[in-house]
């Protein structure tokens, strides 16, 4: 079922994969933060997620991996800046 969903609607596949209530509560916001980092435009998270899926299909999984690593470094640097300010 998930493979059929990803071809039609990547966000629905994402929601379908979230099983635990706490995960369902937290991960849509986390996905939105990542999509904002990628500067993907759209009316809502669902549209932006579907654009991400299309980009991955066009650019390949290496593109996604590279941007995930960039995002992790970005978040890590934000955390370090925050820690320095609170000292």
C-alpha positions as CSV (number, residue, x, y, z in Angstrom):
1,X,0.0,0.0,0.0
2,X,2.8,2.5,0.8
3,X,4.4,2.1,-2.6
4,X,1.1,2.9,-4.2
5,X,0.7,6.0,-2.0
6,X,4.2,7.3,-2.7
7,X,3.5,7.5,-6.4
8,X,0.3,9.4,-5.8
9,X,0.8,11.4,-2.6
10,X,4.1,11.3,-0.7
11,X,2.7,13.0,2.3
12,X,0.0,10.4,2.7
13,X,2.7,7.7,2.7
14,X,4.6,9.7,5.3
15,X,1.5,9.9,7.6
16,X,0.7,6.2,7.0
17,X,4.2,5.3,8.3
18,X,3.7,7.1,11.6
19,X,2.2,4.6,14.0
20,X,2.7,5.9,17.5
21,X,0.5,8.8,18.6
22,X,3.5,10.8,19.9
23,X,5.3,10.2,16.6
24,X,2.2,11.4,14.7
25,X,2.2,14.5,16.9
26,X,5.9,15.4,16.5
27,X,7.0,14.4,13.0
28,X,4.8,16.6,10.8
29,X,6.3,19.7,12.4
30,X,9.8,18.2,12.0
31,X,9.2,17.5,8.4
32,X,8.0,21.1,7.9
33,X,11.3,22.4,9.4
34,X,13.2,20.3,6.9
35,X,11.1,21.5,4.0
36,X,11.6,25.1,5.1
37,X,15.4,24.5,5.2
38,X,15.2,23.2,1.6
39,X,13.2,26.3,0.7
40,X,10.5,24.3,-1.0
41,X,7.5,26.4,-1.8
42,X,3.9,25.3,-1.6
43,X,0.6,26.1,0.0
44,X,1.0,23.5,2.8
45,X,3.2,20.7,4.1
46,X,1.5,18.2,1.9
47,X,2.2,20.1,-1.3
48,X,5.8,20.7,-0.3
49,X,6.3,17.1,0.6
50,X,5.1,16.0,-2.8
51,X,7.5,18.5,-4.4
52,X,10.3,16.9,-2.3
53,X,9.3,13.5,-3.6
54,X,9.4,14.8,-7.2
55,X,12.8,16.4,-6.6
56,X,14.2,13.1,-5.2
57,X,12.9,11.3,-8.3
58,X,14.6,13.9,-10.5
59,X,17.9,14.3,-8.7
60,X,18.3,10.9,-7.1
61,X,18.8,9.7,-3.5
62,X,22.3,11.2,-3.3
63,X,20.7,14.6,-3.6
64,X,18.5,13.9,-0.6
65,X,21.4,12.4,1.4
66,X,23.5,15.5,0.7
67,X,20.7,17.9,1.9
68,X,20.0,15.8,5.0
69,X,23.6,16.0,6.0
70,X,23.6,19.8,5.4
71,X,20.4,20.0,7.5
72,X,22.0,18.1,10.3
73,X,25.0,20.3,10.3
74,X,22.8,23.4,10.3
75,X,20.8,22.1,13.3
76,X,24.0,21.2,15.1
77,X,25.4,24.7,14.6
78,X,22.2,26.2,15.9
79,X,22.4,24.1,19.0
80,X,26.0,25.2,19.6
81,X,25.1,28.9,19.1
82,X,22.2,28.5,21.6
83,X,24.5,26.8,24.1
84,X,27.1,29.6,23.9
85,X,24.4,32.2,24.4
86,X,23.1,30.5,27.5
87,X,26.5,30.3,29.2
